[in-house]
């Protein structure tokens, strides 16, 4: 998919108009940003936006996250356990202390 992010009011207006006109190419809208299909037409629309607003449009190619192939098992298990905790007010650092779950600093330092 192509992620298009806008940084000005004019660029946001143009993005909104493009999204309304070409709904079949828009995967999702986020206000200041949108995901376009990874097709030549999606690229055409994204590049057209950047041509009109050169300094106010950023385009990135994205790939969906496959949590089972891309995320280590201990991270997935920690997320499940943390969301299943008894008290919703317990922050993750306190929750993970003294357990087998990864430390927050370790998580920040690890690449996917």
Backbone as CSV, one residue per row, in Angstrom:
resi,resn,N_x,N_y,N_z,CA_x,CA_y,CA_z,C_x,C_y,C_z
1,UNK,0.838,-1.177,0.000,0.000,0.000,0.000,0.881,1.237,0.000
2,UNK,0.294,2.344,-0.377,0.992,3.621,-0.378,0.371,4.509,0.690
3,UNK,1.204,4.986,1.597,0.764,5.893,2.643,1.063,7.312,2.188
4,UNK,0.030,8.133,2.115,0.166,9.528,1.714,-0.158,10.382,2.925
5,UNK,0.804,11.196,3.361,0.637,12.057,4.530,0.729,13.508,4.069
6,UNK,-0.202,14.332,4.538,-0.212,15.748,4.155,0.147,16.624,5.345
7,UNK,0.789,17.768,5.048,1.276,18.651,6.111,0.781,20.083,5.982
8,UNK,-0.213,20.334,5.171,-0.780,21.680,5.070,-2.282,21.567,4.848
9,UNK,-2.972,22.641,5.121,-4.425,22.657,4.942,-4.784,22.434,3.469
10,UNK,-4.054,23.091,2.571,-4.337,22.935,1.144,-4.120,21.501,0.682
11,UNK,-3.053,20.883,1.142,-2.773,19.491,0.767,-3.840,18.555,1.335
12,UNK,-4.298,18.809,2.550,-5.367,17.994,3.145,-6.649,18.115,2.334
13,UNK,-6.951,19.329,1.885,-8.145,19.536,1.072,-8.050,18.752,-0.234
14,UNK,-6.903,18.810,-0.874,-6.711,18.067,-2.120,-6.796,16.567,-1.870
15,UNK,-6.189,16.095,-0.781,-6.265,14.671,-0.436,-7.713,14.250,-0.230
16,UNK,-8.466,15.039,0.497,-9.872,14.731,0.744,-10.633,14.640,-0.584
17,UNK,-10.385,15.577,-1.493,-11.060,15.557,-2.793,-10.667,14.335,-3.614
18,UNK,-9.387,13.987,-3.599,-8.916,12.807,-4.331,-9.570,11.552,-3.756
19,UNK,-9.641,11.470,-2.437,-10.237,10.291,-1.798,-11.717,10.159,-2.137
20,UNK,-12.432,11.273,-2.170,-13.861,11.232,-2.516,-14.072,10.845,-3.976
21,UNK,-13.204,11.318,-4.844,-13.353,11.082,-6.269,-12.899,9.688,-6.681
22,UNK,-11.933,9.133,-5.971,-11.332,7.849,-6.359,-11.437,6.838,-5.224
23,UNK,-12.638,6.643,-4.712,-12.866,5.746,-3.572,-12.373,4.329,-3.829
24,UNK,-12.404,3.883,-5.071,-12.005,2.510,-5.399,-10.516,2.280,-5.192
25,UNK,-9.729,3.343,-5.146,-8.280,3.232,-4.967,-7.866,3.475,-3.525
26,UNK,-8.750,4.087,-2.745,-8.448,4.418,-1.346,-8.761,3.221,-0.464
27,UNK,-7.753,2.762,0.259,-7.939,1.641,1.180,-8.510,2.153,2.500
28,UNK,-7.975,3.292,2.980,-8.419,3.860,4.258,-8.004,5.318,4.351
29,UNK,-8.847,6.122,5.010,-8.530,7.537,5.233,-8.316,7.785,6.716
30,UNK,-7.386,8.687,7.030,-7.073,9.017,8.418,-7.072,10.518,8.663
31,UNK,-7.786,11.304,7.898,-7.778,12.753,8.056,-6.634,13.381,7.283
32,UNK,-5.475,13.472,7.916,-4.292,14.049,7.267,-3.553,13.055,6.392
33,UNK,-3.968,11.808,6.419,-3.268,10.758,5.680,-4.279,9.798,5.065
34,UNK,-3.796,9.014,4.114,-4.632,7.997,3.480,-3.742,6.870,2.979
35,UNK,-4.337,5.698,2.902,-3.677,4.546,2.294,-4.299,4.315,0.933
36,UNK,-3.467,4.284,-0.092,-3.914,3.987,-1.444,-3.492,2.570,-1.794
37,UNK,-4.249,1.952,-2.708,-3.854,0.638,-3.203,-2.475,0.728,-3.839
38,UNK,-1.732,-0.334,-3.741,-0.382,-0.396,-4.309,-0.480,-0.763,-5.790
39,UNK,-1.068,0.157,-6.552,-1.227,-0.028,-7.996,-0.622,1.177,-8.701
40,UNK,-0.495,1.071,-9.989,0.018,2.205,-10.760,-0.909,3.409,-10.616
41,UNK,-2.213,3.161,-10.536,-3.144,4.279,-10.373,-3.012,4.913,-8.989
42,UNK,-2.811,4.081,-7.964,-2.569,4.620,-6.625,-1.316,5.478,-6.601
43,UNK,-0.269,5.012,-7.279,0.970,5.793,-7.359,0.747,7.078,-8.131
44,UNK,-0.030,7.017,-9.202,-0.351,8.212,-9.986,-1.040,9.256,-9.109
45,UNK,-2.034,8.835,-8.340,-2.753,9.778,-7.468,-1.828,10.372,-6.407
46,UNK,-0.991,9.533,-5.813,-0.062,10.012,-4.789,0.937,11.010,-5.373
47,UNK,1.490,10.673,-6.520,2.470,11.566,-7.157,1.827,12.866,-7.623
48,UNK,0.590,12.787,-8.052,-0.143,13.987,-8.439,-0.294,14.933,-7.249
49,UNK,-0.589,14.355,-6.090,-0.695,15.172,-4.870,0.635,15.841,-4.545
50,UNK,1.702,15.074,-4.637,3.012,15.637,-4.319,3.436,16.681,-5.354
51,UNK,3.053,16.504,-6.591,3.360,17.493,-7.625,2.636,18.812,-7.347
52,UNK,1.412,18.705,-6.872,0.619,19.909,-6.576,1.087,20.592,-5.295
53,UNK,1.514,19.798,-4.309,1.952,20.316,-2.998,3.317,19.694,-2.659
54,UNK,4.381,20.099,-3.341,5.672,19.397,-3.242,6.252,19.284,-1.834
55,UNK,6.152,20.322,-1.044,6.760,20.288,0.290,5.795,19.798,1.368
56,UNK,4.552,19.569,1.003,3.525,19.248,1.993,2.931,17.854,1.865
57,UNK,3.528,17.014,1.024,3.025,15.650,0.842,4.193,14.678,0.938
58,UNK,4.013,13.676,1.779,5.013,12.611,1.925,4.364,11.312,1.474
59,UNK,5.099,10.524,0.719,4.602,9.240,0.229,5.541,8.143,0.705
60,UNK,4.975,7.118,1.296,5.742,5.960,1.765,5.072,4.690,1.283
61,UNK,5.869,3.709,0.953,5.329,2.392,0.625,5.288,1.581,1.910
62,UNK,4.177,0.953,2.169,4.021,0.192,3.403,3.749,-1.278,3.084
63,UNK,3.973,-2.095,4.072,3.655,-3.517,3.970,2.894,-3.918,5.224
64,UNK,1.857,-4.725,5.086,1.116,-5.170,6.260,2.012,-5.957,7.221
65,UNK,1.747,-5.843,8.493,2.498,-6.565,9.516,1.878,-7.942,9.707
66,UNK,2.671,-8.973,9.500,2.236,-10.332,9.798,2.752,-10.635,11.200
67,UNK,1.877,-10.551,12.176,2.322,-10.670,13.564,2.957,-12.015,13.876
68,UNK,2.610,-13.047,13.150,3.161,-14.366,13.436,4.520,-14.575,12.780
69,UNK,4.768,-13.912,11.670,6.064,-14.050,10.998,7.033,-12.947,11.396
70,UNK,6.516,-11.758,11.713,7.371,-10.591,11.943,7.625,-10.262,13.414
71,UNK,6.774,-10.732,14.305,6.881,-10.384,15.721,7.255,-11.627,16.524
72,UNK,8.299,-11.541,17.358,8.697,-12.696,18.167,7.571,-13.159,19.103
73,UNK,7.561,-14.437,19.385,6.509,-15.032,20.213,6.433,-14.385,21.588
74,UNK,7.585,-14.050,22.195,7.533,-13.481,23.549,6.849,-12.105,23.558
75,UNK,6.954,-11.366,22.478,6.293,-10.062,22.391,4.789,-10.250,22.234
76,UNK,4.380,-11.185,21.378,2.944,-11.469,21.209,2.340,-11.953,22.521
77,UNK,3.048,-12.857,23.201,2.541,-13.392,24.468,2.457,-12.310,25.529
78,UNK,3.418,-11.404,25.561,3.390,-10.302,26.524,2.199,-9.386,26.268
79,UNK,1.898,-9.110,25.005,0.757,-8.255,24.673,-0.553,-8.896,25.109
80,UNK,-0.682,-10.196,24.877,-1.896,-10.914,25.289,-2.023,-10.900,26.807
81,UNK,-0.939,-11.222,27.508,-0.972,-11.260,28.975,-1.252,-9.888,29.562
82,UNK,-0.655,-8.855,28.990,-0.845,-7.498,29.511,-2.300,-7.054,29.342
83,UNK,-2.909,-7.357,28.227,-4.303,-6.972,28.026,-5.251,-7.809,28.879
84,UNK,-4.781,-8.955,29.377,-5.597,-9.821,30.221,-5.301,-9.606,31.710
85,UNK,-4.554,-8.554,32.057,-4.159,-8.308,33.450,-5.383,-8.009,34.314
86,UNK,-5.214,-8.197,35.615,-6.316,-8.018,36.555,-6.705,-6.553,36.725
87,UNK,-5.708,-5.669,36.822,-5.985,-4.253,37.054,-5.560,-3.446,35.828
88,UNK,-6.501,-2.771,35.197,-6.217,-2.015,33.980,-5.275,-0.837,34.229
89,UNK,-5.133,-0.416,35.471,-4.303,0.748,35.769,-2.820,0.421,35.948
90,UNK,-2.454,-0.852,35.903,-1.053,-1.252,36.085,-0.275,-0.979,34.798
91,UNK,0.759,-0.148,34.859,1.561,0.113,33.659,2.414,-1.106,33.305
92,UNK,2.783,-1.188,32.028,3.527,-2.365,31.569,4.847,-2.581,32.318
93,UNK,5.647,-1.548,32.599,6.901,-1.806,33.324,6.679,-2.518,34.667
94,UNK,5.659,-2.108,35.390,5.353,-2.742,36.677,4.812,-4.156,36.452
95,UNK,3.986,-4.319,35.421,3.409,-5.623,35.098,4.487,-6.643,34.743
96,UNK,5.485,-6.211,33.964,6.497,-7.146,33.480,7.611,-7.425,34.486
97,UNK,7.730,-6.591,35.510,8.800,-6.767,36.505,8.660,-8.122,37.201
98,UNK,9.750,-8.873,37.239,9.765,-10.161,37.924,9.057,-11.279,37.167
99,UNK,8.758,-11.068,35.897,8.107,-12.111,35.091,9.022,-12.487,33.922
100,UNK,8.558,-13.424,33.116,9.286,-13.812,31.913,8.998,-12.875,30.742
101,UNK,8.080,-11.920,30.940,7.742,-10.993,29.860,8.888,-10.024,29.632
102,UNK,9.086,-9.605,28.370,10.213,-8.713,28.061,10.112,-7.377,28.780
103,UNK,11.248,-6.870,29.166,11.357,-5.564,29.806,11.066,-4.478,28.754
104,UNK,10.390,-3.385,29.132,10.074,-2.331,28.160,11.317,-1.750,27.469
105,UNK,12.418,-1.596,28.201,13.636,-1.063,27.587,14.207,-2.037,26.557
106,UNK,14.107,-3.334,26.848,14.548,-4.341,25.884,13.683,-4.295,24.616
107,UNK,12.370,-4.115,24.816,11.468,-4.037,23.676,11.797,-2.837,22.790
108,UNK,12.109,-1.713,23.419,12.441,-0.500,22.658,13.720,-0.678,21.834
109,UNK,14.639,-1.463,22.342,15.933,-1.631,21.684,15.922,-2.705,20.590
110,UNK,14.915,-3.571,20.599,14.879,-4.677,19.638,14.238,-4.255,18.323
111,UNK,14.857,-4.647,17.229,14.306,-4.434,15.898,13.368,-5.578,15.559
112,UNK,12.361,-5.298,14.756,11.487,-6.377,14.267,12.169,-7.067,13.108
